[in-house]
Amino acid sequence: MKKITLFSFLLMAVFKLQAQTDTLSFSLEEAKAYAVEHSYFTRQAVMDEEIAQKRVKETTGIGLPQISGSGSFQDYITVPTMVLPAGTFGNPEPLETTFSQRYSATAGISVSQILFDGSYIVGLQAAQVYRDLATNQRVKSEQDIKNDVTQAYAAVLVAQENIETLERNLELLKDTYEDTKAMYSEGFAEEQDADQLQILFSSTENTYENAKRYLVIAENLLKFQMGIEVASEVSLSDDLDMVVEYGKEKTLIAQQFSYSENIDFKIAKTNEDLQFLNLRNTKVSYLPRLNASFNYQQQHFSNSFSDITNYWYPATYWGLNLSVPIFSGGQRHFQVQQAKLEYEKASLQTEQASQNLIIQYNTAKADYIYTLSRYENTKNNLDLVQTIVEKETFKYQEGMSSSLNVANSQIQFLEIQSNYIQATLDLINAKSELDKILNNYQ
């Protein structure tokens, strides 16, 4: 039996270890969908939305009947004595007496209900608008995280591509350097040729090591954006060509832009609505308030604790409470003036948001067109320079070119490779930003 238990324990440990070492794999779309659900930012936004929904229910509850119970018990160890003045009840001397029983208790229930309160009506509307604002903030958070994950996903793929390209060129440089070194040993090449190639190889190797460090940073950033622990292993199922195809989707250029559909405009408009309700709330403070109340009590008085169940006397009443504001020293007047200015400022901010979004759209569109053209140009240049490097290396190996030409072609390649990497990132980032402002991240 002990052997079976030990075997079960070891089996569970193996499964647990396997689960910990499993690698999570995501396409770009899967990464965005995962981030929407698990990102630190979107999860907080969902919580804020739920808080706003609870606040609406809390505000609604203010207008419902408010019921409370009460109870009290007193034991007068020494019953207070009262002295009545002389002549009371015909007694010529002051009369000492007690009007209290040793034990007293009270139990009751009270109900209150708002009949009319302008602030409550406006407050209920404001709570619902506040909920809409929280919903818009959640939508904005989801759009932002999709944009961030797209750019982080592309950064990882570009870093991987950069490392692979540098590895191929390092192998080529290493072979060329070793051949040149051997030729120098045999007296068929100059020492300067070998030294130049060694310098270029060392420089490229340093660039390669830095590229590997950047890849780790890019992977950690992606995991952070997605809400995955940094220690977890993540692989990307989409390759760079697939993501670049996403970036080269030119249909966005012809897509119509409507600032009223943009989430930033909706947030500004919702804030304007809140300020309008705040103005209404300050105005209704001039109106009277009417509340109704009902109270039922039972009171007990006795000198014997054993009589606690006896001698209970009821008391019941209901009433209305009317509050009419008359004069507040001008406070309400200036509160209304402040609220009016806040509303006008919010209206101005909404107009500002619409104009700003138009500018952002035009800028994002222009950036995308430029980065698309720049990417295509650098991609062509990279293909050309790769061919040049291969031809120059072959000519050098055949004794038809110098090591200086090989070094120069490699330097040119690294420069164009760097430009291509940046152009690829810029293309995908510009495409993602344009998608975001066009409200395509839903």
N, C-alpha and C positions, 0 to 999 in steps of 0.2 A: 504493500500500500504506500509505503514511504517512497519507493522507487517511482511509482506512478505519479505521486505528488511532485517529486523532484523533476520528473520529465515534463510535466505540465508547466511547472514554473519556468524551466529552461525554454520551452517552446514559446511561452508568452513573452519571455525576454527577447527571443530572436525576432518575433513578430513586431515587438515594440521598436527594436533597433532598426528593423527593416523599414518601418513606418517613418522613423526619424530621418533615415537616409534617402528616402524616396525623393526624386526630383520632380518638382512641379513644372509642368510644361504649358505654355500659353501662346496662342496666336495673338496678334495685335487686338483683334476684336474681343477675344476672351480676356485679355489683360485689362482692357477698359471696363468690361462688364464685371470682372472680379473686383476692380478698384472701386467701382460705384458702390458695391456692397460692403467691402471690407476696409476701405481707406479710412485713416484716422479722421480726415476732414469731413467726409460724407457721413460717417457714423455720428459725428457730433452734430452735423446739420439735421440729421433725422431726429436726434434727441431734442434739438431745439424746436423742431416742428411738433413733436409730441408734447413738449412743454406748452407750446402755444395752444394746442388742442385742449389740454387740461385746463388752461387758463380760461378758455371760452366757457367750459363747463363750470368752472369756479365762479365766473361772473354771472352766469345764468342762475346759479344757486342763490345768489344774493336776493333775487326777486321772488324766490319760493318761500313758503312759510318757514319761519325760524322757530323751532321748538326746543325748549330747554327745561330741564327738571332741576329742582333744588331741594335741599333738606338740611336741617340743623337740629342739634340737641344740646341742651344746657342743663347742668347739674349745679345748683347753687348750694355749695357746702354750707355757706352761711347766707341765709336769706336776708337781703337788704331790709333794714328797718326804716320806716318813714315816720316822722313826727308831725302830727297834725296840730295846728295852733289851738290854744285854750279857747273853750267855747264851742268847739266842734261837737256836734251831737249833744249839746247841753252840758258837756263836761267842763268844769271850771279849770282843770289842769290840762297842760299839753298831753295829747294822747299818742302813745307809741303803738304802731301797728305795722303790718306787712301786707302788701298787695300782691306779692309774688308767691307762686308755688315753687317748691324746691326743684321739681323737674318740669321742663318745658321742651317741646319739640315742634318742628314745623316741616311739612312736606308739601310741595306744590309743583305745578307745571304751568309754564307760560308760553304763549304763542304770539308772534308778531308777524305782520304782513305789510309789505310796501303796497300802498294803494296808488300813489303817484309820486314819481321822482324822476325828473328829467335827466339827471346825471346817470341814473341807472340805465335808462333807455339808450343814451348815447354811449355809455360805457360798454354795453352789450355789443353795439355795432363796432366799437373800436376794438374789442377783443376779437371779433371775427376778422376784421381787417388785419389785425396783428398776426392772426393765424395765416392769412394769405401771404403776409410778408415773410413769415417763417418758411412757408412752402416755396416761395420764390427764392429765398436764400438757399434752400436745399437744392433746388434745380440749378442754381448758379454754381453751387459747390460741385454738383455732379458734372456739369459742363467743364468746369475748371480742371477737375481731376482727369477727365477724358483727354483734355488738351495736354496736361502735364504727362500723363502716361504715354500718349502718342510720341511726344518728344523724347521722353526717357527711353522708351522702347527703341526708337530709331538711334539714339545715342549709343546704346549697347551694340546694335547691329553694325553701326559704322565703326565702332571701336574694334569689333571682331574682324571686320573686313580689313581695317588698317593693319592689324597684327598679322593677318595672313599674307597681305601684300609685302609687308616688311620682312616676313620670314623668307619668302621666295627671293627677295632681293639680297637678303643676307647670305643665303646659300650661293647665289650667283657671285656676289662679291668675294665670299670666302674662297670659292673655286678659282676665281680670277687672281686673287691675291696669292694663293698657294702656287698657282702656275707661274706667276711672275716671280715669286721668291725662288722657285726652282730654276727658272731661266736665269735669274741673277746669279745663282750659285754656279751655273754652268758658263757664265760669262756672256749670255745672250741678251741680257737686259740690264738696264742701269739701276743702281740702288735707289735712285730718286723715284723710279716707277713703282717699286715695291713699297717705298715709304708713303707715297701718295695714296696708294690703295689701302694701306694699313690705317692711315688716318681716316679715310672715308668709311672703311669697315667699322672702326671703333665708334665713329660718329653715328653711323646707322644703327649699330648695336645699342648705343645709348638711347636713341630714339625708340627703338623696339622695346626696351625695358620700361621706358616711360609710358609707352602705349599700353603695356600690360597693366601697369598701375592705374592708368586712366580707366581701363576696362572694369577693374574691380570697383572703382568709384561709381562708374555708370551703372553697374549692376546693383550696387547697394542703393543708389538713388531710385532706381526703378522699383526695387522691393519696398522701399519706404513709401513711395507714392501709392503702391498697391495695397499697403497695409500688411505686408509680409515681414516676418522677422528677418533681420539681416543675416542671421546664421543659417537660414534655410537655403536650399539649392533650387535655383530656378533656371529653366532652359526656355529658349524662344523657338517656337515651331515655324514662324515666318522667317524667311531670309531677307536680305537687304533688297534684292530685286523686287520682291513682292511689296515691300514697304515703299520703295521708290516709285513703283507703279501707282500706289495710292497718292504719292506726292505729285505725280505727273497727270493727275486727272483734271483736265482743263475745263470740264463742264462748269466748274464753279465760277469761271470768269463771266459766263452769261447768266448766272443765277441772279434773280431779282432780290434786292435788299430792302427790308422793311424794318426801320428802327423800332416800330411799335411792337414787333415780335421778339425783339432782343430782351433777354432777361434783365439786363442792367436798366433798361428803360422801364420795365415792369416794376422793378424794385423802387425806382425813383417815383413812379406814379403811385405806388402803394403808400410810400412815405408821405406823399402829398395828401392822399386820402386820410391818413392818420392825423395830419395837422389840421385838416378841415374839421374832422370830428372833435379834435381838441378845442378848436374855436367854438364849435357848437356847444361843447360841454361847459365852457366858461360863460357862454350866453345863458344857458338854462339855469345857471346858479341864481338868476334873478327870479326864477319861478318858485312858488311855494312847494312844500313837501307834505305829504299826507300819509300817515302810517296808522294801522289798526293794531290793537293788542287785546289779548284775552289772558286772564290769570285765574287759576283755581288753586286754593290752598286748604290744607287741613292743619289745625293747630291743637296741640295737646298741652294741658296743664294739670299737674298732680303733685301731691306731696309724698306719694308712694311709687317706687319704681315698678312695683308689681302691677300698677294700674296703667302701664304704658299702652296697653291695647284699648283702654277706655278713655272716655272724656276727650274725644276729638271733636273740634268745632270747625265747620267749613266756612270758607270765605271765597266768593266768586265775583269777578267783575270783568267788564270789557270796556274799551275806550278808544278814542281817536286822538291822534296827536298831529296837530297842524303847525308847521313852521313856515312863517312868512318873512323872507328877508326884506328889511326896510332900508337900513343905511349901514354901510360898512366902511365909512371913511374914504370912499373912492377906490378901495382895493379892487372890487370886482370890475370897475370901469377900466382900470389900468391892466388888469389881467386879460380882459377882452382885447385891449389894444395890443398887448404882447402876443397873444395867440393869433391875432389877425396878421401881424407882421411875420410870425413864424410860418403861417400858411402861405403868405405871399412869397416868402423866401423859398419854401418847398416847391411852389409852382414855378419859380424861376429856375430852380435846380432841375426840375423835370424838363423844361425847355432846353436848358444847358446840356442835359444828358442826351437829348435827341440830336442836337447839333454836333455834340462830341462823337456820337456813334456814327454819324454820317462821315465825319472826318476819319474816324478809325477804319471804317469800311473802305473808303477810298485809298487810305494808306496801306491797309492789308492787301487789297487787290493789286495795287501797284507793286508792293513788295513781292507778292507771289509771282506776278508776271516777270519781274526782274530776276528772282531767284531761279525760276524755271529756265529762263534763257541762260543764266550763268551756269547752272548745273549742266545743261546740254553742251555748252562750250567747254567746260572743264573736263567733262567725260570724254569728249573727242580729243582734247589735248592729252589726257591721260593715256588713251589708247595709242596715240601717235608717239608719245615719249617712251612708252613701253617698247614699241617696235624699234625706236632709235637705240635704246639701251641694248636690246638683244643683238641688233646689227653691229653696233659699235663693239660689243664684247666679242662677237664672232670675228670681226675684222682684226681686233687686237690679238686674239688667239692664233690667227693666221699670219700675224706679223705685218698686217696692212694698216695698223693704226697704233697710236701711242696710249700709254696709261693715262695721260692727261685728258685725252678725249673720252676715255672710259669714265674717268672721275667726273668730268664735266657733265656727261650724260646722266650719271647717277645723281649728281647734285640737282640737275634740272628735274629729274624724275621725282625726287623727294619733295621738291618745292611744289610741283604740279599735283603730286599725291596729296599733299597737305591742303592745297586749294580745293581739290576734289572732295576731300573729307568734309571740309567746312561748307562747301556748296551743297553737298547732299543733306547735311544737317539743316542748313538754312532753308532748303527747299521744303523739307518735311515740316519744319517748324512754321514756315510761312503758310503752307497748306492747312495745317492744323489751326492756326490763328484765324484764317479766313473761314474755315468750317465753323469755328466757334462763334464768330460775329454774325455769320449767316444763320445761326441757330440750328445748325445741322447736328449738334451734339445733344440729342434728346433721348 
